[in-house]
Amino acid sequence: MSDVRGNEVVAYILARINLGKEYELLEYIKNLRGVDEVRIVYGEYDMVIKVRVNTLVELDRVVTQIRRLNGVLTTTTLISS
């Protein structure tokens, strides 16, 4: 299954979240424009966020919105090829 459709930008944001804020943030993040899927995960990261947008500028907007949220400690963004 491919994550690339035409000129679309698909990225995965790996986030570390403050303990106890995971589900509250999931509910908020899943409604952000460009967010395709959000999952709580266990391990080094607490959340994986799949983003589909048309440009890198739009991706930057989504990443910045997420990074500014109270309870988001760190993020790592992986852009799919």
C-alpha positions as CSV (number, residue, x, y, z in Angstrom):
1,M,0.0,0.0,0.0
2,S,1.5,3.3,-1.1
3,D,1.4,6.5,1.0
4,V,1.9,8.7,-2.0
5,R,-0.9,10.0,-4.2
6,G,0.1,12.4,-6.9
7,N,1.9,15.4,-5.5
8,E,0.5,14.9,-2.0
9,V,2.8,15.1,1.0
10,V,2.4,12.4,3.5
11,A,4.2,12.5,6.8
12,Y,4.3,10.8,10.2
13,I,4.8,12.8,13.3
14,L,6.1,10.8,16.3
15,A,5.2,12.7,19.5
16,R,6.2,12.4,23.2
17,I,3.3,13.5,25.4
18,N,2.9,14.4,29.1
19,L,1.6,11.5,31.1
20,G,-2.2,11.6,31.3
21,K,-2.6,14.0,28.3
22,E,-2.6,11.4,25.5
23,Y,-6.3,10.9,25.0
24,E,-7.2,14.6,25.5
25,L,-4.6,15.5,22.8
26,L,-5.7,12.7,20.5
27,E,-9.2,14.1,20.4
28,Y,-7.9,17.6,19.6
29,I,-5.3,16.6,17.1
30,K,-7.5,14.2,15.1
31,N,-9.6,17.2,14.1
32,L,-6.8,19.4,12.8
33,R,-6.9,20.1,9.1
34,G,-4.5,17.7,7.3
35,V,-4.4,15.1,10.0
36,D,-5.4,11.7,8.5
37,E,-5.0,9.4,11.5
38,V,-3.8,9.5,15.1
39,R,-2.8,6.5,17.2
40,I,-1.6,6.1,20.8
41,V,1.4,3.8,20.9
42,Y,3.7,2.3,23.5
43,G,7.4,2.7,23.5
44,E,9.8,5.6,23.0
45,Y,6.9,7.7,21.5
46,D,3.4,8.1,22.8
47,M,1.6,9.1,19.7
48,V,1.9,8.6,15.9
49,I,0.1,11.2,13.7
50,K,-0.4,10.6,10.0
51,V,-0.7,13.8,8.0
52,R,-1.7,14.3,4.3
53,V,-1.3,17.8,2.9
54,N,-0.6,19.3,-0.5
55,T,2.6,21.3,0.3
56,L,5.5,21.4,2.7
57,V,4.2,24.8,3.9
58,E,0.9,23.1,4.9
59,L,2.9,20.3,6.7
60,D,4.9,23.0,8.6
61,R,1.6,24.6,9.7
62,V,0.3,21.2,11.1
63,V,3.6,20.4,12.8
64,T,3.7,23.8,14.4
65,Q,0.1,23.6,15.6
66,I,0.9,20.2,17.2
67,R,4.2,21.4,18.8
68,R,2.5,24.3,20.4
69,L,0.0,22.2,22.3
70,N,0.2,22.0,26.0
71,G,1.3,18.5,26.8
72,V,3.4,17.8,23.7
73,L,7.0,17.4,24.8
74,T,8.8,16.6,21.6
75,T,8.1,15.7,18.0
76,T,9.9,14.0,15.2
77,T,8.6,14.3,11.7
78,L,9.1,11.7,9.0
79,I,8.2,12.6,5.5
80,S,7.2,9.6,3.3
81,S,8.6,9.2,-0.1
